[in-house]
Structure formats: C-alpha cells, structure tokens
C-alpha cells in the first residue's frame, strides 16, 4: 500500500483532474492535475521499494479511480454494472500507462521517460478510439469543450493537440518541482516559459477565429425533442403515437423552403423490418411530412432488423435466430424527400455492451450472452463500413451521426471527406437522467464543429437539442426534460480543414516515439547490466 504522503498526492491528482472536467469544472486545473502523481512516481524511484511497479500501479489507480468515478458516475443511472465496469477497467488502463512509464523511467533519462509518457498516453487515447472496448469519453483533449475560444486550432490538430498541450504544461511544472528540489529553479525563466506555453496557443486560437468573418450561406434546420421517457414510455409508446407527437412538433415550426428536419435516435423503436419499411408507421410519417412540406427533408432515427436466410449473407455482427435463420439488428437513420426513394444509414460506432459484445470469440465462452444493460438492447448491432452522407441538394449535405459516434473526431471527419456540409447528430440522452452525462455529450459536439468547420444540428429525445456554428458557438439549445422543437439558420461551410485531411496524425507520430524510446531504453539497460 502507498504511504500516507503518496496516498494524499495520488488522491489530490484525482480530485484536480475531476475538477477540471466539463461541464461543471474549471478546465485550467488540468494543466497541473498530473503533477502530484508525477511527484509520487519520482519519489518512488528514489525510495526504490520492493515491488516498485506494483506500488506505482496502485498509486496511479487511486488517482484514476477518483477521476473516473467523479466524471462518469452518471452511468449508474442506466446500469450499476455498466458504470462499475467502465470506471474500474478504464482506471486500470490509465494506471497501466503510468506503470509502463515507471518501467521505462528506471531504464533511461528523465527527459526520455517523460517523452515516452506523453507518447504512451496519446497512444492509449488512440487505442480507445478503435478497439472494441472503446471509451474515449475522458480523452484529455475533450476537457476544453467549454473553452472553445482557446482551441480554434483543433481544426489543425484535433483533440490530440489538446492532450499534447496539457501534458507539456504538466511536465514543465513537474520539471520545475525537480529543479526546486535541487535549488536550481529559475523563477523568471519558469514564468516566461509558462506564459508562452499557455499564452501562444490561446492567442493563436483567437487569431484563427478572427479570420472567419464570413461563415457562408445558411440553411434552415429544425430539430425535434419529443421527450419520451426511455424507461417508462419509449418501449410502451407505439410508433403511430410517436409519429403524431413528432408531426405536432414539426407544425409548430412551419417549415419553409429547403428545411431539413431532424428527429432523434431510434425514436421509432418498435423494430421495423428493413424489407417491409414501406408498410411501417415510420414510412407513413415520412410521407405525411413530405406531402405537407414538399420542399422539406426528414432525417429520423429508427430501430430496424433484417432477416437473413442465406448463410453467405452473414456478417461478423449478424445474430443467430434459429436453425437456418439469422438477423441483422440496426440502429439506423433514414432520409425522406418528396418523390424520392428512402435512404438509410446504419450506425457504425457502437456502445460497448449495449450494441456490441466485444471480442466475442474470447469472452462468449466465458460469459455467455452477458451484455451491459445501457439501453435495453441484447442483440449485437450490425454496422456499415462507409460514412453515408444524406444529400439534400447541391449545397446541403448532412452527416447522419448517431449518438455515440459524435465522440469520435477522426470518425466524424470521414463524413466530411465524403461531402458533408452539416453535421446532423441524432441521439437519446435520457438514459442517464439529469446529470453531467447529457451535458458533456452536447459539449463534445462543439469540438467536432471546430475540427471540421461544420455547423451542428442536434436532435435529442431529451437532453440537449440545439445548433452549433462552425466556430463551436452555440446558436440555440433546449433544456433537459422538455418537449420542444427548435428552428435555426446555420452557416454552411465547405472548407476542408487540415485535421479532416490528415486525421489523428499526432497519435501516429506518438507510436513512433513509443517504439523508439521503449526499445532504446530496454537495450541500453541490458547493456549497462552486462557491463556491471
């Protein structure tokens, strides 16, 4: 167990990181939040206790458990098991990053070890964007989602630029601590370095923002928030009733011209068979809307399934029903326009446990069909590979981003690379109650706006619906637990940002440093051991 001094510093880091997080925290705290934990690791290396790596892991785990439980406790409102699984496992992964840093720090210089730590943390965040246990909610660059004027340069770096910035400031302060211990601290030099490291990115952000004096033409969008309680109403309210609810919200806004109407994720929840969509209440509703407002387009979420009888059509996420019959279960969006065929998009980034059973080939023999109950889903969702874009006309092309997908920067940029000029997010944020969950989810959408320079229209069943311009500024928004529809004219930009073109290049560079410094440190340590 850690000493009381180490325990206190580990707890302090956890609290500081937590107090920095949106949407309740004060983000500048993140710039020194890691320093107490880094001091613990330095002191452990000096003390050289038995089981150094284990003690290091425990100290880091304390920090990251506090960080995870405070920032994502709201998962409990959906499922206690899901919350504890996310908190315990993610804390362990974060602590593992620090334990590997300690392993390398024993074998190379302090400077190399700290570079390794930055690269390894960025690599960990990149892993969280791609592996099947994906949970990038706490990637550090997300912390500035409520300080959007500081990070207009995310159009060049994405959130990994924010992660790098945070680490550079933390390590500057940590090195100041080391020099202070040796009575070598030059306060003026520290203050100048700190001023430049904090001030230059913020100043450049305001400079970048000042270049956007004309955000281009506008498009009229309407977002619907029907406010259906997912625990007591969603699966007891039939699709025809849902359609009536939505149509009433649309008529309140009196769409004109080329309005684009967005309805929430899986708002049609009865389960519509893909092959029989034209017989469904959702289709009838779409025709009602386009007949009444023929110049308008409708994008809506829907729960769908597809029966498979030919084994050659089975995909990796196809579910077995009974002998000779399988089915694909989709979380989908559809586009309806007057006198045109319906277009579909099937959600691609799935919520772990709710929509995706990770690493089935390994875990299913051990766990059976256990799923984390974060939404009432027990079947594996089937995805599509490409990012579909719903083309309204030559100018208005909407990315149908479904819920959790909006947390993934490079993934969202794929829609823009496919031609999207507006980011349309449809979601259901009611599972977590009136907590930080839905507020953070809305706030993260501002990051996607800056990275891609695209306006965001967001339709939530409940939570926060609203509009965000390409600078990440909120134009209008709803409040939780309110039945409402909103209308706004949002700017249309067609610029392709550096980040959209090049994606998470910072993470790819980090991989190089992880491999290079890791191999160098181990080889050097072995050589020194042979000399001794």
Buried (B, 14 or more C-beta within 10 A) or exposed (E): EBBEEBBEBBBBBBBBBBBBBBBEBEBBBBBBBBBBBBBBBBBBBEEEBEEBEEBBBBBBBBBBBBBBBBBBBBBBBBBEBBBEBBBEBBBBBBBBBBBBBBBBBBBBEBEBBBBBBBBBBBBBBBBBBEEEBBBBBBBBBBBBBBBBBBBBBBBBBBBBBBBBBBBBBBBBBBBBBBEEEEEEBEEEEBEEBBEEBBEEBBEBBEEBBEEBEEBBEEBBBBBBBBBBEBEEBBBEBEBBEBBEBBBEBBEEBEBEEBBBBBBBBBBBBBBBEBEEBEEBBBBBBBBBBBEEBEEBBBBBBBBBBBEBEEEEEEEEBBBEBEEEEBBBBBBBBBBBBBEEEBBBBBBBBBBBBBBBBEEBEEEEEEEEEEBBBBBBBEBBBBBBEEBBBBBBEEBBBBBBBBBBBBBBBBBBBBBBBEEBBBBBBBBBBBBBBBBBBBBBBBBBBBBBBBBBBBBBBBBBBBBBBBBBBBBBBBBEBBEBEEBBBBBBBBBBBEBEBBBBEBBBBBBBEBBEBBEBBBEBBBEBBEEEEEEE
